[in-house]
Amino acid sequence: MPAAKPIAILAADHALRQSLAFALAAEGFASETFSAEDWHRAAQDNQRFLCFIIDEQVLPATSMEMIGLAAPVILLADGLGAQVDIAGVRVIYKPSQGSDILAQVRALSIPAHA
């Protein structure tokens, strides 16, 4: 059963944001999209989100530890760069399958006591 909290999608590319939002909606998940210019709006009230899906082009992995998000993060990282290892961040390397992202979101939507 999909979560009641929406998922924040942060990506510079409009088509990527819309594609992720569509895939999540098809699975019953609500989402809100944010561009590189307005990601700070999502970060201000970040406890209301189930998780953040962040494209590394919007927020490089080197900045990830400094932003202090309360919600879990799924980082879409460039598969050609260095491996990303940040505590608490789930990394999916691009190019990725939509099913990889949906599997991570589903895992986060399952209550801990389930």
Secondary structure, 3 states (H helix, E strand, C coil): CCCCCCEEEECCCHHHHHHHHHHHHHCCCCEEEECCCCHHHHHHCHHHCCEEEEECCCCCHHHHCCCCCCCCEEEEEECCCCCCCCCCEEEEEECCCHHHHHHHHHHHHCCCCC
